[in-house]
């Protein structure tokens, strides 16, 4: 299945009750590994989508889809992404297009690198052209506001039958592009597919681990953006390392409580997808969510901040959905409550900190 010379399953393979779906799929995967060329389509040419396309291009035949024709043409002409990664030269082997059919129709793996608020619309377009059973990898760290669904659930809605994975971890795009040593996680509960995806994204400076806990990895990726806004607010107000360490640690507790209530594995939150991504996002000025928080802490309005940004800060959009999920699962998330109040209800950062510090006394454990 992960080979460019795709051999479609026959009706016998699909209909034989003596074989499970996994067994049939595993046999196709093993057969496909012998093909020399894997075709990867990355959908979305933001900073992280472009970075992942560069990673995949070193190991596969890769095409990067941009919504705008002028951006796809500019990348083809200049070998750089002028909107998001203008300081980096893109691989000569990487292809570019704004034609979805051209990008997806012969892909062996499709990587979704679009923000959560437009994710379903783009997935539905991909579904028109994707071949049966092609794995889909989500890079989005958000929730669908209307349904509170994770992105893997949105893919399952629009493309039933396609295996879905998540690529996550402490991965700031510019540092990955610079070749700084880093690690990531590919999450899917199918070991065969996980191992093949691991090969696609691994580079000498990027170590990719596998994890079967897709729920935990997705929840961690969503919640860490919300906590990063809180951490940024503290920095913007001039508070030091003690304050931010407190927010990060208690934010990890919120993330873990919600993720485990939803069926995630507790170990995930102590790993790269949880603590690792949380530290990177809360500490780095490269983080869009952290920067939004810093500017809120300095007194800017959320409207002015968002109007000045060209890239999406997922934590702003996802925070109300995270809070709704917390209420659905009866999970207490006080930091998330205050981020929602600041970003969506007009509360000041100073009032939010005061609300957190004045909460009732309690044990750290439990």
C-alpha positions in Angstrom: 0.0 0.0 0.0 2.9 2.3 0.6 4.3 1.7 -2.8 3.8 3.9 -5.9 2.9 0.9 -8.0 -0.4 0.3 -6.3 -2.1 -3.0 -6.7 -5.8 -2.6 -5.8 -7.4 -5.2 -3.6 -9.6 -7.7 -5.3 -13.2 -8.4 -4.3 -11.9 -11.8 -3.0 -9.4 -10.0 -0.7 -12.1 -7.7 0.6 -14.8 -10.2 1.0 -13.1 -13.3 2.4 -14.4 -13.7 5.9 -11.6 -16.1 6.9 -9.2 -13.1 6.8 -9.4 -10.1 9.0 -9.0 -6.6 7.5 -5.7 -6.2 9.3 -4.3 -9.4 7.9 -5.2 -8.4 4.4 -3.8 -4.9 4.8 -0.6 -6.2 6.4 0.0 -8.5 3.4 -0.5 -5.6 1.0 1.8 -3.4 3.1 4.6 -6.1 3.0 4.1 -6.5 -0.7 4.3 -2.7 -1.2 7.6 -2.3 0.7 9.4 -4.0 -2.2 8.5 -1.1 -4.5 11.3 1.5 -4.7 9.2 4.6 -4.8 6.7 5.8 -2.3 4.6 8.8 -3.2 3.7 11.3 -0.4 1.3 14.2 -0.7 1.5 16.9 2.0 -1.7 19.0 2.0 -1.0 22.5 3.3 2.0 24.7 2.8 2.3 26.5 6.1 5.6 26.4 8.0 5.1 22.9 9.5 3.5 21.4 6.4 6.4 22.6 4.3 8.9 21.3 6.9 7.3 17.8 6.9 7.3 17.8 3.1 11.0 18.5 3.2 11.5 15.6 5.6 9.5 13.2 3.5 11.2 14.4 0.2 14.5 13.0 1.5 13.1 9.5 1.6 10.2 9.5 -0.9 8.8 11.1 -3.9 6.9 14.1 -2.3 4.5 16.8 -3.5 3.4 19.7 -1.4 -0.1 21.1 -2.1 -0.7 24.8 -1.5 -4.2 26.3 -1.6 -3.0 29.3 -3.6 -1.7 28.9 -7.1 0.6 31.9 -6.7 2.3 30.3 -3.7 2.8 26.9 -5.4 4.2 28.7 -8.5 6.6 30.8 -6.3 7.9 27.7 -4.5 8.5 26.0 -7.8 10.3 29.0 -9.2 12.4 30.1 -6.1 12.7 26.8 -4.2 11.6 28.5 -1.0 8.3 29.3 0.8 8.2 33.1 0.7 5.2 33.3 3.1 6.5 31.0 5.9 10.1 29.8 5.5 11.7 32.3 3.3 15.2 31.8 4.8 15.4 28.1 3.8 16.0 26.4 0.5 13.6 23.6 -0.3 14.8 20.3 -1.8 15.2 20.1 -5.5 13.2 16.8 -5.5 10.2 18.4 -3.8 7.3 19.1 -6.1 4.6 21.8 -5.7 1.0 22.1 -6.9 -2.3 23.8 -6.1 -4.3 21.0 -8.0 -5.7 18.6 -5.4 -6.3 15.8 -7.9 -2.7 16.0 -9.1 -1.4 15.9 -5.5 -3.5 13.1 -4.2 -4.6 10.8 -6.9 -1.5 8.7 -7.0 -0.3 9.2 -3.4 0.6 6.3 -1.2 0.4 8.5 2.0 -1.5 11.7 2.5 -0.4 14.1 5.1 -2.9 16.7 6.3 -1.2 20.0 7.4 -4.2 22.3 7.5 -5.6 24.1 10.6 -8.4 22.5 12.5 -11.0 25.1 11.6 -10.7 24.3 7.9 -9.7 20.6 8.3 -13.0 18.9 7.4 -13.5 21.0 4.3 -10.1 20.1 2.9 -10.4 16.4 4.0 -13.7 16.2 2.1 -11.9 17.5 -1.0 -9.0 15.0 -0.6 -11.6 12.2 -0.3 -12.7 12.9 -3.9 -9.3 11.8 -5.2 -7.6 9.5 -2.7 -7.2 5.8 -3.5 -8.7 3.2 -1.2 -7.0 2.4 2.1 -4.2 5.0 1.7 -3.0 6.0 5.1 -3.7 9.6 6.2 -1.4 11.4 8.7 -2.7 14.4 10.6 -0.4 17.2 11.7 -3.2 19.4 13.1 -3.2 20.1 16.8 -6.7 21.3 17.3 -10.4 20.3 17.7 -13.4 20.8 15.5 -15.4 23.5 17.3 -18.9 22.3 16.3 -18.4 18.6 17.1 -15.5 18.6 19.6 -14.0 15.9 17.4 -10.3 15.2 17.1 -8.8 15.4 13.6 -8.5 11.7 13.3 -12.2 11.4 14.0 -12.9 14.0 11.3 -10.8 11.9 8.8 -12.8 8.8 9.8 -16.0 10.7 9.1 -15.0 11.9 5.7 -12.8 8.9 4.6 -14.1 5.8 6.3 -11.7 2.8 6.0 -8.5 4.8 5.7 -5.9 4.2 8.4 -5.3 7.4 10.3 -2.1 8.4 12.1 -0.8 11.5 13.9 2.7 13.1 13.7 3.4 15.1 16.8 6.0 16.1 19.3 8.3 19.1 20.2 8.8 20.1 16.6 9.4 23.8 16.0 9.6 24.2 12.2 12.6 26.5 11.9 14.7 24.3 14.2 13.8 21.2 12.2 14.7 23.0 9.0 18.0 24.0 10.5 18.8 20.4 11.2 18.9 20.7 14.9 18.6 17.3 16.7 15.0 16.6 17.6 12.5 13.8 18.0 8.9 13.2 17.0 6.1 10.7 17.5 4.0 8.9 14.9 0.9 7.6 16.6 -1.3 4.8 15.1 -2.5 1.5 16.6 -1.2 -0.5 13.6 2.4 -1.5 14.0 3.0 -2.3 10.4 1.8 1.1 9.2 3.6 2.8 12.1 6.9 1.3 11.2 6.6 2.4 7.5 5.6 5.9 8.5 8.5 6.0 10.8 10.9 5.3 7.9 9.3 8.1 5.8 9.8 10.9 8.3 13.1 9.8 10.0 16.2 11.9 9.1 19.7 11.9 10.6 18.7 14.8 12.8 15.1 13.8 13.5 14.5 10.6 15.5 10.9 9.4 15.1 9.3 7.1 17.7 6.1 5.2 17.3 3.2 5.2 19.8 -0.1 3.3 19.5 -2.0 5.9 21.6 -3.5 8.2 19.0 -6.1 9.6 21.5 -3.5 10.6 24.0 -1.2 12.1 21.4 -4.0 14.2 19.9 -5.3 15.4 23.2 -1.8 16.4 24.2 -1.2 18.3 21.0 -4.4 20.3 21.5 -4.1 21.1 25.2 -0.4 22.1 25.1 -1.4 25.0 22.8 -3.8 26.3 25.4 -1.3 26.0 28.2 1.3 27.8 26.0 -1.0 30.8 25.9 -1.1 30.9 29.7 2.7 30.5 29.9 3.1 33.3 27.4 0.8 35.6 29.5 3.0 35.0 32.5 6.1 35.9 30.6 4.4 39.0 29.1 3.5 40.2 32.6 7.1 40.0 33.6 6.9 36.9 35.8 9.9 34.5 36.0 10.7 30.9 35.8 8.9 29.8 39.0 5.6 31.1 37.6 6.1 29.5 34.2 7.3 26.2 35.7 4.1 26.2 37.8 1.9 26.8 34.8 3.6 24.1 32.7 3.4 21.5 35.5 -0.2 22.2 36.4 -1.0 22.4 32.7 0.5 18.9 32.3 -1.9 17.7 35.0 -4.8 19.2 33.1 -3.7 17.6 29.9 -3.2 14.2 31.5 -6.6 14.3 33.3 -8.5 15.0 30.2 -6.5 12.7 28.0 -6.9 9.7 30.3 -10.6 10.4 30.8 -10.9 10.1 27.0 -9.0 6.8 26.9 -5.5 8.0 26.5 -2.5 6.2 28.0 -0.9 8.1 31.0 2.6 7.3 29.7 1.9 9.3 26.6 1.7 12.5 28.6 5.1 12.0 30.2 6.6 11.5 26.7 7.4 13.5 23.6 3.8 14.1 22.6 2.9 15.3 26.1 5.6 16.9 28.3 8.1 17.2 25.4 5.7 19.2 23.2 4.4 21.2 26.2 7.9 22.3 27.2 8.9 23.4 23.6 5.7 25.3 23.0 5.6 27.0 26.4 9.3 28.0 26.4 9.9 29.1 22.8 9.3 32.5 21.3 8.9 30.7 18.0 5.6 29.3 19.3 2.6 31.2 17.9 0.5 30.3 20.9 3.2 31.4 23.4 3.6 34.7 21.5 -0.1 35.4 21.6 0.0 34.9 25.4 3.0 37.2 25.7 1.3 39.9 23.9 -1.9 39.4 26.0 0.3 39.6 29.1 1.7 42.9 27.8 -1.8 44.4 27.5 -2.7 44.0 23.8 -6.2 43.0 22.9 -6.8 39.5 21.4 -8.4 41.1 18.3 -5.4 43.3 17.5 -3.0 40.3 18.1 -4.9 38.0 15.7 -5.3 40.6 13.1 -1.6 41.1 12.9 -0.8 37.4 12.5 -0.4 35.5 9.2 -0.4 32.1 10.8 -2.9 30.4 13.0 -2.5 30.1 16.8 -4.6 26.9 17.3 -4.8 27.4 21.1 -7.0 30.5 20.7 -9.6 28.6 18.6 -9.3 25.3 20.4 -9.5 26.6 24.0 -13.4 26.8 24.2 -13.6 23.3 22.6 -11.1 21.9 25.2 -13.2 23.4 28.0 -16.4 21.9 26.6 -14.7 18.5 26.4 -13.5 18.9 30.0 -17.1 19.5 31.1 -18.3 16.6 29.1 -15.9 14.3 30.9 -16.2 16.1 34.3 -12.5 17.0 34.3 -11.3 20.1 36.1 -9.1 22.4 34.0 -8.7 25.8 35.7 -5.9 27.1 33.5 -7.9 26.3 30.4 -10.9 28.2 31.9 -8.8 31.3 32.4 -7.3 31.1 28.9 -10.9 31.0 27.5 -11.9 33.9 29.7 -9.0 36.0 28.4 -9.2 35.1 24.8 -13.0 35.0 24.4 -14.6 36.8 27.3 -12.6 40.0 27.7 -10.9 39.1 31.0 -7.5 40.6 31.6 -4.4 38.5 32.0 -3.8 40.0 35.5 -7.3 39.0 36.5 -6.8 35.5 35.1 -3.6 35.0 37.2 -5.4 36.3 40.3 -8.3 33.8 39.8 -5.8 30.9 39.5 -3.9 31.9 42.6 -7.1 32.4 44.7 -8.5 28.9 44.0 -9.4 26.7 47.0 -6.5 24.9 48.8 -6.1 21.2 47.8 -3.7 18.3 47.4 -1.4 18.2 44.4 -2.2 14.5 44.0 -5.7 13.5 42.9 
